[in-house]
Amino acid sequence: IALRAIALLKVGGRVSYSTCSLNPLEDEAVVSAILERAGGAVEILPSQNKLNGVETRPGMRTWKVLTDDLTHLNSYEHATQTLGAEGKRFR
């Protein structure tokens, strides 16, 4: 949805991305993937004083990812090896 919103923007337009989750895999990781896929065509801008009455906080730059059995995944490569074809859930 966010990528489609970005594709519909005029040059200089803005998109506000928000979730009801505190899970960095649904928040920061999604924003990171969007930035990577956009190839420099979009950037993160400060939103303080832009969204009336909405409290904002800076995003996390690193986070821990755990599987259901609480195995810590410390890299994408580790996640691929650990989760493999089993498709274990992570959080």
VMD Tcl script that builds the backbone (N, CA, C; Angstrom):
set m [mol new atoms 273]
animate dup $m
set s [atomselect $m all]
$s set {name element resname resid chain x y z} {
  {N N ILE 1 A 0.837 -1.186 0.000}
  {CA C ILE 1 A 0.000 0.000 0.000}
  {C C ILE 1 A 0.878 1.244 0.000}
  {N N ALA 2 A 1.921 1.233 0.832}
  {CA C ALA 2 A 2.798 2.402 0.911}
  {C C ALA 2 A 3.520 2.645 -0.410}
  {N N LEU 3 A 3.974 1.583 -1.056}
  {CA C LEU 3 A 4.644 1.753 -2.349}
  {C C LEU 3 A 3.692 2.318 -3.401}
  {N N ARG 4 A 2.447 1.885 -3.363}
  {CA C ARG 4 A 1.460 2.420 -4.311}
  {C C ARG 4 A 1.210 3.903 -4.026}
  {N N ALA 5 A 1.113 4.248 -2.756}
  {CA C ALA 5 A 0.923 5.651 -2.381}
  {C C ALA 5 A 2.079 6.502 -2.901}
  {N N ILE 6 A 3.295 5.996 -2.760}
  {CA C ILE 6 A 4.469 6.727 -3.235}
  {C C ILE 6 A 4.433 6.863 -4.752}
  {N N ALA 7 A 4.028 5.808 -5.432}
  {CA C ALA 7 A 3.953 5.852 -6.899}
  {C C ALA 7 A 2.954 6.910 -7.376}
  {N N LEU 8 A 1.929 7.192 -6.579}
  {CA C LEU 8 A 0.904 8.163 -6.968}
  {C C LEU 8 A 1.256 9.602 -6.588}
  {N N LEU 9 A 2.344 9.782 -5.843}
  {CA C LEU 9 A 2.721 11.127 -5.399}
  {C C LEU 9 A 3.212 12.002 -6.548}
  {N N LYS 10 A 2.931 13.285 -6.440}
  {CA C LYS 10 A 3.573 14.257 -7.306}
  {C C LYS 10 A 4.952 14.517 -6.721}
  {N N VAL 11 A 5.871 15.020 -7.529}
  {CA C VAL 11 A 7.196 15.383 -7.028}
  {C C VAL 11 A 7.018 16.386 -5.892}
  {N N GLY 12 A 7.664 16.122 -4.776}
  {CA C GLY 12 A 7.542 16.995 -3.605}
  {C C GLY 12 A 6.376 16.625 -2.698}
  {N N GLY 13 A 5.571 15.614 -3.088}
  {CA C GLY 13 A 4.439 15.198 -2.261}
  {C C GLY 13 A 4.901 14.467 -1.017}
  {N N ARG 14 A 3.966 14.224 -0.092}
  {CA C ARG 14 A 4.289 13.561 1.176}
  {C C ARG 14 A 3.330 12.410 1.444}
  {N N VAL 15 A 3.865 11.374 2.056}
  {CA C VAL 15 A 3.087 10.241 2.534}
  {C C VAL 15 A 3.399 10.094 4.009}
  {N N SER 16 A 2.383 9.875 4.806}
  {CA C SER 16 A 2.574 9.603 6.228}
  {C C SER 16 A 2.280 8.127 6.458}
  {N N TYR 17 A 3.272 7.400 6.997}
  {CA C TYR 17 A 3.116 5.965 7.248}
  {C C TYR 17 A 2.931 5.752 8.740}
  {N N SER 18 A 1.884 5.048 9.109}
  {CA C SER 18 A 1.590 4.817 10.522}
  {C C SER 18 A 0.975 3.440 10.693}
  {N N THR 19 A 1.300 2.783 11.805}
  {CA C THR 19 A 0.670 1.507 12.133}
  {C C THR 19 A 0.200 1.563 13.581}
  {N N CYS 20 A -0.550 0.565 13.981}
  {CA C CYS 20 A -0.971 0.467 15.380}
  {C C CYS 20 A -0.099 -0.548 16.117}
  {N N SER 21 A 1.019 -0.910 15.505}
  {CA C SER 21 A 1.905 -1.930 16.058}
  {C C SER 21 A 3.117 -1.291 16.714}
  {N N LEU 22 A 3.672 -1.996 17.692}
  {CA C LEU 22 A 4.955 -1.603 18.276}
  {C C LEU 22 A 6.053 -2.541 17.801}
  {N N ASN 23 A 5.746 -3.367 16.812}
  {CA C ASN 23 A 6.673 -4.359 16.291}
  {C C ASN 23 A 7.528 -3.712 15.204}
  {N N PRO 24 A 8.848 -3.666 15.401}
  {CA C PRO 24 A 9.694 -3.032 14.382}
  {C C PRO 24 A 9.651 -3.720 13.033}
  {N N LEU 25 A 9.225 -4.988 12.986}
  {CA C LEU 25 A 9.089 -5.657 11.692}
  {C C LEU 25 A 7.909 -5.110 10.899}
  {N N GLU 26 A 6.963 -4.507 11.579}
  {CA C GLU 26 A 5.817 -3.908 10.897}
  {C C GLU 26 A 5.981 -2.405 10.733}
  {N N ASP 27 A 6.960 -1.854 11.383}
  {CA C ASP 27 A 7.169 -0.408 11.342}
  {C C ASP 27 A 8.482 -0.066 10.631}
  {N N GLU 28 A 9.572 -0.036 11.387}
  {CA C GLU 28 A 10.863 0.370 10.840}
  {C C GLU 28 A 11.326 -0.503 9.684}
  {N N ALA 29 A 11.105 -1.818 9.778}
  {CA C ALA 29 A 11.547 -2.704 8.698}
  {C C ALA 29 A 10.783 -2.428 7.406}
  {N N VAL 30 A 9.509 -2.092 7.522}
  {CA C VAL 30 A 8.710 -1.759 6.333}
  {C C VAL 30 A 9.223 -0.460 5.722}
  {N N VAL 31 A 9.475 0.532 6.548}
  {CA C VAL 31 A 10.001 1.805 6.035}
  {C C VAL 31 A 11.368 1.586 5.390}
  {N N SER 32 A 12.205 0.775 6.015}
  {CA C SER 32 A 13.517 0.472 5.450}
  {C C SER 32 A 13.392 -0.184 4.080}
  {N N ALA 33 A 12.476 -1.144 3.957}
  {CA C ALA 33 A 12.264 -1.816 2.672}
  {C C ALA 33 A 11.739 -0.849 1.615}
  {N N ILE 34 A 10.860 0.053 2.021}
  {CA C ILE 34 A 10.335 1.054 1.086}
  {C C ILE 34 A 11.467 1.937 0.570}
  {N N LEU 35 A 12.307 2.402 1.471}
  {CA C LEU 35 A 13.426 3.261 1.076}
  {C C LEU 35 A 14.362 2.526 0.121}
  {N N GLU 36 A 14.621 1.261 0.420}
  {CA C GLU 36 A 15.510 0.470 -0.439}
  {C C GLU 36 A 14.899 0.280 -1.828}
  {N N ARG 37 A 13.623 -0.074 -1.868}
  {CA C ARG 37 A 12.963 -0.315 -3.161}
  {C C ARG 37 A 12.801 0.965 -3.970}
  {N N ALA 38 A 12.698 2.095 -3.291}
  {CA C ALA 38 A 12.518 3.366 -3.992}
  {C C ALA 38 A 13.829 3.872 -4.593}
  {N N GLY 39 A 14.946 3.282 -4.196}
  {CA C GLY 39 A 16.223 3.612 -4.819}
  {C C GLY 39 A 16.617 5.075 -4.735}
  {N N GLY 40 A 16.318 5.734 -3.630}
  {CA C GLY 40 A 16.705 7.128 -3.457}
  {C C GLY 40 A 15.664 8.133 -3.932}
  {N N ALA 41 A 14.552 7.657 -4.458}
  {CA C ALA 41 A 13.514 8.558 -4.964}
  {C C ALA 41 A 12.672 9.166 -3.848}
  {N N VAL 42 A 12.747 8.581 -2.638}
  {CA C VAL 42 A 11.996 9.111 -1.491}
  {C C VAL 42 A 12.949 9.255 -0.304}
  {N N GLU 43 A 12.557 10.094 0.630}
  {CA C GLU 43 A 13.364 10.294 1.832}
  {C C GLU 43 A 12.458 10.485 3.036}
  {N N ILE 44 A 13.020 10.250 4.212}
  {CA C ILE 44 A 12.284 10.473 5.454}
  {C C ILE 44 A 12.488 11.924 5.860}
  {N N LEU 45 A 11.399 12.595 6.160}
  {CA C LEU 45 A 11.453 13.980 6.608}
  {C C LEU 45 A 10.906 14.075 8.024}
  {N N PRO 46 A 11.403 15.017 8.823}
  {CA C PRO 46 A 10.836 15.208 10.163}
  {C C PRO 46 A 9.370 15.607 10.050}
  {N N SER 47 A 8.544 15.065 10.931}
  {CA C SER 47 A 7.115 15.376 10.858}
  {C C SER 47 A 6.623 16.207 12.038}
  {N N GLN 48 A 7.518 16.588 12.940}
  {CA C GLN 48 A 7.094 17.434 14.049}
  {C C GLN 48 A 6.443 18.701 13.495}
  {N N ASN 49 A 5.355 19.079 14.107}
  {CA C ASN 49 A 4.601 20.282 13.731}
  {C C ASN 49 A 3.956 20.195 12.342}
  {N N LYS 50 A 3.965 19.039 11.725}
  {CA C LYS 50 A 3.326 18.877 10.410}
  {C C LYS 50 A 1.984 18.174 10.536}
  {N N LEU 51 A 1.822 17.373 11.578}
  {CA C LEU 51 A 0.595 16.614 11.792}
  {C C LEU 51 A -0.046 17.116 13.075}
  {N N ASN 52 A -0.961 18.018 12.962}
  {CA C ASN 52 A -1.564 18.680 14.121}
  {C C ASN 52 A -2.049 17.685 15.165}
  {N N GLY 53 A -1.513 17.786 16.374}
  {CA C GLY 53 A -1.964 16.976 17.489}
  {C C GLY 53 A -1.447 15.550 17.510}
  {N N VAL 54 A -0.643 15.148 16.534}
  {CA C VAL 54 A -0.118 13.790 16.497}
  {C C VAL 54 A 1.283 13.784 17.098}
  {N N GLU 55 A 1.468 12.942 18.116}
  {CA C GLU 55 A 2.770 12.829 18.747}
  {C C GLU 55 A 3.654 11.912 17.904}
  {N N THR 56 A 4.860 12.336 17.630}
  {CA C THR 56 A 5.779 11.533 16.834}
  {C C THR 56 A 7.022 11.201 17.660}
  {N N ARG 57 A 7.683 10.137 17.278}
  {CA C ARG 57 A 8.931 9.720 17.922}
  {C C ARG 57 A 9.865 9.217 16.831}
  {N N PRO 58 A 11.162 9.334 17.078}
  {CA C PRO 58 A 12.103 8.808 16.078}
  {C C PRO 58 A 12.010 7.284 16.006}
  {N N GLY 59 A 12.243 6.740 14.845}
  {CA C GLY 59 A 12.215 5.290 14.677}
  {C C GLY 59 A 13.483 4.629 15.183}
  {N N MET 60 A 13.408 3.327 15.355}
  {CA C MET 60 A 14.563 2.550 15.782}
  {C C MET 60 A 15.479 2.318 14.580}
  {N N ARG 61 A 16.765 2.253 14.819}
  {CA C ARG 61 A 17.723 1.979 13.745}
  {C C ARG 61 A 18.191 0.527 13.761}
  {N N THR 62 A 18.052 -0.133 14.897}
  {CA C THR 62 A 18.346 -1.560 15.013}
  {C C THR 62 A 17.289 -2.176 15.915}
  {N N TRP 63 A 17.062 -3.480 15.760}
  {CA C TRP 63 A 16.096 -4.177 16.600}
  {C C TRP 63 A 16.415 -5.660 16.586}
  {N N LYS 64 A 15.938 -6.345 17.617}
  {CA C LYS 64 A 16.117 -7.790 17.711}
  {C C LYS 64 A 14.894 -8.479 17.130}
  {N N VAL 65 A 15.141 -9.560 16.426}
  {CA C VAL 65 A 14.059 -10.366 15.865}
  {C C VAL 65 A 14.134 -11.736 16.523}
  {N N LEU 66 A 12.997 -12.203 17.026}
  {CA C LEU 66 A 12.923 -13.496 17.703}
  {C C LEU 66 A 11.943 -14.412 16.985}
  {N N THR 67 A 12.264 -15.709 16.960}
  {CA C THR 67 A 11.324 -16.706 16.452}
  {C C THR 67 A 10.367 -17.057 17.583}
  {N N ASP 68 A 9.362 -17.877 17.285}
  {CA C ASP 68 A 8.413 -18.288 18.316}
  {C C ASP 68 A 9.085 -19.047 19.462}
  {N N ASP 69 A 10.197 -19.747 19.162}
  {CA C ASP 69 A 10.898 -20.448 20.242}
  {C C ASP 69 A 11.992 -19.567 20.870}
  {N N LEU 70 A 11.901 -18.246 20.610}
  {CA C LEU 70 A 12.765 -17.213 21.188}
  {C C LEU 70 A 14.224 -17.300 20.747}
  {N N THR 71 A 14.450 -17.856 19.558}
  {CA C THR 71 A 15.779 -17.819 18.966}
  {C C THR 71 A 16.013 -16.415 18.421}
  {N N HIS 72 A 17.136 -15.812 18.789}
  {CA C HIS 72 A 17.472 -14.467 18.322}
  {C C HIS 72 A 18.088 -14.561 16.925}
  {N N LEU 73 A 17.507 -13.846 15.976}
  {CA C LEU 73 A 18.019 -13.802 14.607}
  {C C LEU 73 A 18.825 -12.516 14.461}
  {N N ASN 74 A 20.129 -12.647 14.254}
  {CA C ASN 74 A 20.977 -11.446 14.262}
  {C C ASN 74 A 21.321 -10.895 12.886}
  {N N SER 75 A 20.818 -11.525 11.818}
  {CA C SER 75 A 21.053 -11.000 10.477}
  {C C SER 75 A 20.045 -11.618 9.514}
  {N N TYR 76 A 19.954 -11.051 8.341}
  {CA C TYR 76 A 19.072 -11.605 7.319}
  {C C TYR 76 A 19.520 -13.019 6.954}
  {N N GLU 77 A 20.838 -13.194 6.818}
  {CA C GLU 77 A 21.375 -14.507 6.471}
  {C C GLU 77 A 21.026 -15.534 7.556}
  {N N HIS 78 A 21.162 -15.140 8.823}
  {CA C HIS 78 A 20.827 -16.037 9.927}
  {C C HIS 78 A 19.341 -16.383 9.893}
  {N N ALA 79 A 18.492 -15.411 9.603}
  {CA C ALA 79 A 17.054 -15.655 9.522}
  {C C ALA 79 A 16.742 -16.645 8.410}
  {N N THR 80 A 17.374 -16.479 7.257}
  {CA C THR 80 A 17.147 -17.379 6.131}
  {C C THR 80 A 17.563 -18.804 6.483}
  {N N GLN 81 A 18.710 -18.945 7.137}
  {CA C GLN 81 A 19.189 -20.272 7.527}
  {C C GLN 81 A 18.287 -20.886 8.593}
  {N N THR 82 A 17.874 -20.091 9.566}
  {CA C THR 82 A 17.079 -20.600 10.684}
  {C C THR 82 A 15.646 -20.904 10.276}
  {N N LEU 83 A 15.018 -19.988 9.544}
  {CA C LEU 83 A 13.617 -20.155 9.181}
  {C C LEU 83 A 13.452 -21.094 8.002}
  {N N GLY 84 A 14.363 -21.025 7.057}
  {CA C GLY 84 A 14.334 -21.900 5.892}
  {C C GLY 84 A 12.949 -22.071 5.315}
  {N N ALA 85 A 12.676 -23.246 4.818}
  {CA C ALA 85 A 11.397 -23.552 4.185}
  {C C ALA 85 A 10.298 -23.794 5.209}
  {N N GLU 86 A 10.680 -23.909 6.491}
  {CA C GLU 86 A 9.679 -24.161 7.525}
  {C C GLU 86 A 8.703 -23.005 7.677}
  {N N GLY 87 A 9.180 -21.807 7.375}
  {CA C GLY 87 A 8.328 -20.637 7.483}
  {C C GLY 87 A 7.915 -20.328 8.908}
  {N N LYS 88 A 8.812 -20.580 9.858}
  {CA C LYS 88 A 8.504 -20.230 11.254}
  {C C LYS 88 A 8.149 -18.761 11.339}
  {N N ARG 89 A 7.308 -18.449 12.280}
  {CA C ARG 89 A 6.966 -17.047 12.510}
  {C C ARG 89 A 8.083 -16.372 13.289}
  {N N PHE 90 A 8.179 -15.078 13.144}
  {CA C PHE 90 A 9.133 -14.317 13.929}
  {C C PHE 90 A 8.462 -13.071 14.430}
  {N N ARG 91 A 9.035 -12.445 15.452}
  {CA C ARG 91 A 8.469 -11.226 16.012}
  {C C ARG 91 A 9.552 -10.288 16.466}
}
mol reanalyze $m
mol bondsrecalc $m
mol representation Tube
mol addrep $m
